[in-house]
Amino acid sequence: MPVPPRRKASAVPQRVSLARAMSKLGLCSRTEAARWIEEGRVEVDGRRARDPEQRVDLARSRIRVDGAAAQAAGKLYLMMNKPRGLLTTREDPKGRPTVYGLLKDSGLPWVAPVGRLDQASAGLLLFTNDTRWADALTDPARHVTKTYHVQVAGLPTPAELARLRAGVRDEGEKLAAREVSLLRAGTKNCWLEIVLDEGRNRQLRRMLGVLGYETMSLMRVAIGPLTLGALAKGEVRKLTVAERKALSQP
């Protein structure tokens, strides 16, 4: 009996919330989008939008902001040498400085951080408006490595460094480092290089705290094959095509 030919699958509309659609277009963050919508600045298909959760079709819905058609921004990929003391957030209710202060006069379109560094940490931080690329890079299944240089109060023994590799437990979680090595040591403190392939909240500080060591300074120096290099503290630059492709490799 002849097999009937397969029908071509009809295109499925990519329906997302209006706030997410604006973020995907690279116009602003979802939080900013929600505020713009609530302020009555956004129209969808000729009607004033009031609900950030309104479902829209990214391919077909006509979105306008302040009367102008919303156009997708060109894809942008940045790296920053984040100084200590800045929050990795767009705005802070307490008025504390954020990483966006380093971007405000750049003339670049809106970008979001890829992952985070806490306020007390410094080093390599990525930004993009390509949400698909960011999601792939932060996918836990990919185990993208992140390398840190950590100054520790005290001198951990080789056995204690081995415990960090094997894993320690904190708040019901097992936390382990992929690699740990001693960079240099003084009489009262030392510098360690620690490589992680998972991203738990404040993971390094918690791991060292389990062993009774205070983290004095923490800097991320690499993400996968991308290194901080000679990028000065507080500076931002675009990734090269080769760098972006290297980060995209499985």
C-alpha positions as CSV (number, residue, x, y, z in Angstrom):
1,M,0.0,0.0,0.0
2,P,1.6,3.3,-1.0
3,V,2.6,5.7,1.8
4,P,1.0,9.1,1.5
5,P,3.5,12.0,1.2
6,R,4.3,13.9,4.4
7,R,2.7,17.2,4.7
8,K,5.0,20.1,5.4
9,A,4.6,21.3,9.0
10,S,3.0,24.6,9.2
11,A,5.0,27.4,10.8
12,V,4.3,27.6,14.5
13,P,4.0,31.2,15.8
14,Q,6.7,32.0,18.3
15,R,4.4,33.5,20.9
16,V,6.0,35.0,24.0
17,S,5.1,37.7,26.5
18,L,5.4,41.3,25.2
19,A,8.1,42.1,27.7
20,R,10.1,39.1,26.6
21,A,9.6,39.9,23.0
22,M,11.0,43.4,23.6
23,S,14.0,41.9,25.3
24,K,14.6,39.4,22.5
25,L,14.6,42.3,20.0
26,G,17.4,43.8,22.0
27,L,15.4,46.9,23.0
28,C,15.7,46.8,26.7
29,S,15.5,44.4,29.7
30,R,12.2,42.7,30.6
31,T,12.0,45.0,33.7
32,E,12.3,48.1,31.6
33,A,9.9,46.7,29.0
34,A,7.3,46.2,31.7
35,R,7.8,49.8,32.9
36,W,7.5,51.2,29.4
37,I,4.3,49.1,28.8
38,E,2.8,50.3,32.1
39,E,3.6,53.9,31.1
40,G,1.6,53.5,27.9
41,R,4.6,53.9,25.6
42,V,4.1,50.6,23.7
43,E,1.6,49.6,21.0
44,V,0.9,46.2,19.5
45,D,-0.9,46.0,16.2
46,G,-2.1,49.5,16.5
47,R,-3.5,49.2,20.1
48,R,-2.0,50.5,23.3
49,A,-0.5,47.7,25.3
50,R,-1.1,47.6,29.1
51,D,-0.1,44.1,30.1
52,P,3.6,43.0,30.0
53,E,2.4,39.4,29.9
54,Q,0.3,39.9,26.7
55,R,1.2,37.2,24.2
56,V,2.6,38.3,20.9
57,D,4.0,36.6,17.8
58,L,7.6,37.7,17.4
59,A,7.4,37.2,13.6
60,R,4.1,38.9,12.9
61,S,3.1,41.3,15.7
62,R,3.7,45.0,15.0
63,I,5.3,46.5,18.1
64,R,5.9,50.2,18.4
65,V,7.6,52.1,21.2
66,D,7.0,55.9,21.5
67,G,5.4,55.8,18.1
68,A,8.4,54.2,16.3
69,A,8.5,50.7,15.0
70,A,10.5,48.3,17.1
71,Q,13.4,47.0,15.1
72,A,15.7,44.2,16.2
73,A,19.0,45.5,17.2
74,G,22.2,44.0,15.7
75,K,23.7,41.2,17.7
76,L,26.3,42.4,20.1
77,Y,28.8,40.5,22.2
78,L,30.9,42.3,24.8
79,M,33.4,41.4,27.6
80,M,34.1,43.6,30.6
81,N,36.7,43.5,33.3
82,K,34.3,44.2,36.2
83,P,35.8,46.1,39.1
84,R,35.1,45.0,42.6
85,G,32.2,46.9,44.3
86,L,29.7,46.9,41.3
87,L,26.5,45.0,41.3
88,T,25.7,42.9,38.2
89,T,22.2,44.4,37.7
90,R,20.6,47.1,35.7
91,E,19.3,49.2,38.7
92,D,19.6,48.9,42.4
93,P,16.8,50.1,44.8
94,K,19.5,51.3,47.3
95,G,21.3,53.3,44.7
96,R,24.5,51.3,44.7
97,P,26.7,51.5,41.6
98,T,26.2,48.8,38.9
99,V,28.1,47.4,35.9
100,Y,25.8,49.5,33.7
101,G,27.5,52.6,34.8
102,L,30.5,51.5,32.7
103,L,28.2,51.2,29.6
104,K,26.0,54.3,29.9
105,D,28.0,56.5,27.6
106,S,29.0,53.8,25.1
107,G,26.2,54.5,22.6
108,L,25.7,50.8,22.4
109,P,22.2,49.1,22.3
110,W,20.9,47.4,25.4
111,V,22.7,44.2,26.5
112,A,22.3,41.8,29.4
113,P,25.0,40.1,31.5
114,V,25.6,36.5,30.7
115,G,25.7,35.1,34.2
116,R,26.8,37.2,37.2
117,L,29.7,38.2,39.5
118,D,28.7,39.2,43.0
119,Q,29.5,42.7,44.3
120,A,32.7,41.7,46.0
121,S,34.0,39.8,43.0
122,A,35.9,41.1,39.9
123,G,37.0,40.0,36.5
124,L,35.6,38.7,33.3
125,L,31.9,39.3,32.6
126,L,30.1,38.9,29.3
127,F,27.2,40.9,27.9
128,T,25.0,40.3,24.9
129,N,21.6,41.0,23.4
130,D,21.6,37.6,21.8
131,T,19.4,35.7,24.2
132,R,19.8,32.3,22.4
133,W,23.6,32.6,22.5
134,A,23.5,33.5,26.2
135,D,21.1,30.6,27.1
136,A,23.4,28.2,25.3
137,L,26.5,29.5,27.1
138,T,24.9,29.2,30.5
139,D,23.2,25.8,29.9
140,P,24.4,23.6,32.8
141,A,24.5,20.6,30.5
142,R,27.4,22.2,28.6
143,H,29.7,22.5,31.7
144,V,31.4,25.6,30.3
145,T,34.5,26.1,32.6
146,K,35.1,29.3,34.5
147,T,38.6,30.0,35.9
148,Y,39.1,32.1,39.0
149,H,42.1,33.4,40.9
150,V,41.2,33.5,44.6
151,Q,43.2,35.0,47.5
152,V,42.6,33.0,50.7
153,A,43.3,34.0,54.3
154,G,45.5,31.1,55.4
155,L,47.4,28.3,53.8
156,P,45.2,25.3,52.8
157,T,47.0,22.0,52.9
158,P,47.3,19.7,49.9
159,A,44.7,17.4,51.5
160,E,42.3,20.4,51.8
161,L,42.8,21.3,48.1
162,A,42.0,17.7,47.3
163,R,38.7,18.0,49.3
164,L,37.8,20.9,47.1
165,R,38.2,18.7,44.0
166,A,36.3,15.8,45.6
167,G,33.5,18.1,46.8
168,V,32.2,19.5,50.0
169,R,28.7,19.8,51.2
170,D,27.0,23.1,52.2
171,E,23.3,23.8,52.7
172,G,22.5,20.3,51.4
173,E,24.4,20.8,48.1
174,K,27.6,19.1,47.0
175,L,30.0,21.7,45.7
176,A,33.1,20.6,43.8
177,A,35.9,22.2,41.8
178,R,37.1,20.7,38.5
179,E,40.7,21.8,39.1
180,V,42.5,23.5,42.0
181,S,46.1,24.6,42.1
182,L,48.3,26.8,44.3
183,L,49.6,29.9,42.4
184,R,51.7,31.4,45.1
185,A,51.8,31.6,48.9
186,G,53.0,34.0,51.6
187,T,53.3,33.5,55.3
188,K,49.6,34.2,56.1
189,N,47.7,33.9,52.8
190,C,47.9,32.4,49.4
191,W,46.5,32.6,45.8
192,L,44.7,29.7,44.3
193,E,43.6,29.0,40.8
194,I,40.2,27.2,40.8
195,V,38.3,26.0,37.8
196,L,34.5,25.4,38.0
197,D,32.3,23.7,35.5
198,E,29.0,24.5,37.4
199,G,27.6,27.7,38.6
200,R,26.1,27.6,42.1
201,N,25.4,30.8,44.1
202,R,28.6,32.1,45.7
203,Q,30.1,28.6,45.2
204,L,33.8,29.4,45.8
205,R,33.2,31.4,48.9
206,R,31.0,28.7,50.3
207,M,33.4,25.9,49.5
208,L,36.3,27.6,51.1
209,G,34.1,28.6,54.0
210,V,33.3,24.9,54.7
211,L,37.1,24.4,55.2
212,G,37.3,27.4,57.5
213,Y,39.0,29.8,55.0
214,E,38.0,33.4,54.3
215,T,38.0,34.5,50.7
216,M,39.9,37.8,50.6
217,S,39.8,38.5,46.9
218,L,38.2,36.7,43.9
219,M,38.7,37.4,40.2
220,R,37.3,35.5,37.2
221,V,40.1,35.3,34.6
222,A,38.6,33.0,32.0
223,I,35.3,31.6,30.6
224,G,36.0,28.5,28.6
225,P,38.8,29.4,26.1
226,L,38.2,33.2,26.5
227,T,40.7,34.9,28.9
228,L,40.6,38.3,30.5
229,G,44.0,39.1,29.0
230,A,45.2,42.6,29.1
231,L,41.8,44.2,29.4
232,A,42.1,46.9,32.0
233,K,39.9,47.1,35.1
234,G,36.6,48.8,34.2
235,E,37.2,48.5,30.4
236,V,34.8,46.9,27.9
237,R,35.4,45.6,24.4
238,K,33.6,43.7,21.7
239,L,34.4,40.0,21.3
240,T,36.0,39.0,18.0
241,V,34.2,36.6,15.7
242,A,36.8,34.0,16.6
243,E,36.2,34.4,20.3
244,R,32.5,34.2,20.0
245,K,32.7,31.1,17.8
246,A,35.1,29.5,20.3
247,L,32.7,30.1,23.2
248,S,29.9,28.6,21.0
249,Q,31.7,25.3,20.5
250,P,30.1,22.3,22.4
